Amino acid sequence: MGKLELVLRSIRRRGLLNTVRYLSHEVGFDLKYGTDTKPEMADYVLAGQYLDNYRAPCQGANPWIVNQCFDELSRLGVQPEQSAFLDFGSGKGRVMLMALMAGFRRVIGVELDPALCKITSHNLDGNPTLFMRDQCIVCNEDATQYIPPADINVVFLYNPFGCELVRAVMLNLLLSFRASRRPIYVIYVNPVCAQVLIECGLRPVSEIAGEAKIFMIA
Ligand SMILES: C[S@@+](CC[C@H](N)C(=O)[O-])C[C@H]1O[C@@H](n2cnc3c(N)ncnc32)[C@H](O)[C@@H]1O
């Protein structure tokens, strides 16, 4: 799909004003923070690895939408400074950077593609006062094999993979929950596999303007 077609689709879906907001945040993020979180428009396949369901362009979640999700989390009573954040499929780390700026006390990204992990590290190192490196790690791992640590209470997904992989990730999250019970919130932007979360027993608690859903495990 061409860029013009994407913009027209956005106008139809979000209206003109919200499309302007969406695009200005999309373009403005890297300009403002000197980072590289722009989309890799070309499809890529991970060198040396094959995973069913995996072949996708990497695109960071839109900062305007992510901020709305963070606002909703605060309305739900989640305090970032007492919370640990995990992005499954963290790409170039845009949402990790936003979580650091929002004040989360610990931020983890899990990303399968080593080249994207390297770009994330570069983004973090580029602005050490804004992005506190000691609070943040990027793990070059397969999300379906990763059990979230016991302090993680906010999980982020931006439509990172197909529904069967989402199910595997949710089952690992439930293992982490059972080993250490605490309320866990899952922010899911472009939630195409939302039904899988419901089947895994997560409770939908909020919907953000047709763009994202927040689920809870408690
Ligand atoms: C849509 S991008 C999301 C980027 C990031 N969450 C953000 O919003 O800034 C999805 C990412 O998931 C990664 N991914 C896909 N399958 C994965 C897997 N099995 N384990 C870890 N990462 C995976 C892709 O490489 C891609 O970077």
Ligand as a Chemical Component Dictionary entry (heavy atoms), coordinates in Angstrom:
data_LIG
# 
_chem_comp.id                   LIG 
_chem_comp.type                 NON-POLYMER 
_chem_comp.pdbx_formal_charge   0 
_chem_comp.three_letter_code    LIG 
# 
loop_
_chem_comp_atom.comp_id 
_chem_comp_atom.atom_id 
_chem_comp_atom.alt_atom_id 
_chem_comp_atom.type_symbol 
_chem_comp_atom.charge 
_chem_comp_atom.model_Cartn_x 
_chem_comp_atom.model_Cartn_y 
_chem_comp_atom.model_Cartn_z 
_chem_comp_atom.pdbx_ordinal 
LIG C1  C1  C 0  5.436  -4.096  15.107 1  
LIG S1  S1  S 1  7.116  -4.275  15.647 2  
LIG C2  C2  C 0  6.899  -3.550  17.243 3  
LIG C3  C3  C 0  7.969  -2.559  17.686 4  
LIG C4  C4  C 0  7.883  -2.062  19.103 5  
LIG N1  N1  N 0  7.009  -2.847  19.952 6  
LIG C5  C5  C 0  7.449  -0.616  19.157 7  
LIG O1  O1  O 0  6.230  -0.394  19.141 8  
LIG O2  O2  O -1 8.311  0.275   19.207 9  
LIG C6  C6  C 0  7.135  -6.022  16.009 10 
LIG C7  C7  C 0  8.470  -6.602  16.343 11 
LIG O3  O3  O 0  8.290  -7.937  16.795 12 
LIG C8  C8  C 0  9.475  -8.648  16.483 13 
LIG N2  N2  N 0  9.220  -10.094 16.589 14 
LIG C9  C9  C 0  8.513  -10.878 15.739 15 
LIG N3  N3  N 0  8.495  -12.152 16.169 16 
LIG C10 C10 C 0  9.215  -12.183 17.322 17 
LIG C11 C11 C 0  9.543  -13.211 18.261 18 
LIG N4  N4  N 0  9.135  -14.481 18.094 19 
LIG N5  N5  N 0  10.284 -12.864 19.339 20 
LIG C12 C12 C 0  10.702 -11.591 19.532 21 
LIG N6  N6  N 0  10.428 -10.588 18.676 22 
LIG C13 C13 C 0  9.682  -10.865 17.592 23 
LIG C14 C14 C 0  9.797  -8.161  15.081 24 
LIG O4  O4  O 0  11.163 -8.382  14.758 25 
LIG C15 C15 C 0  9.432  -6.671  15.176 26 
LIG O5  O5  O 0  10.555 -5.910  15.469 27 
# 
loop_
_chem_comp_bond.comp_id 
_chem_comp_bond.atom_id_1 
_chem_comp_bond.atom_id_2 
_chem_comp_bond.value_order 
_chem_comp_bond.pdbx_ordinal 
LIG C1  S1  SING 1  
LIG S1  C2  SING 2  
LIG S1  C6  SING 3  
LIG C2  C3  SING 4  
LIG C3  C4  SING 5  
LIG C4  N1  SING 6  
LIG C4  C5  SING 7  
LIG C5  O1  DOUB 8  
LIG C5  O2  SING 9  
LIG C6  C7  SING 10 
LIG C7  O3  SING 11 
LIG C7  C15 SING 12 
LIG O3  C8  SING 13 
LIG C8  N2  SING 14 
LIG C8  C14 SING 15 
LIG N2  C9  SING 16 
LIG N2  C13 SING 17 
LIG C9  N3  DOUB 18 
LIG N3  C10 SING 19 
LIG C10 C11 SING 20 
LIG C10 C13 DOUB 21 
LIG C11 N4  SING 22 
LIG C11 N5  DOUB 23 
LIG N5  C12 SING 24 
LIG C12 N6  DOUB 25 
LIG N6  C13 SING 26 
LIG C14 O4  SING 27 
LIG C14 C15 SING 28 
LIG C15 O5  SING 29 
# 
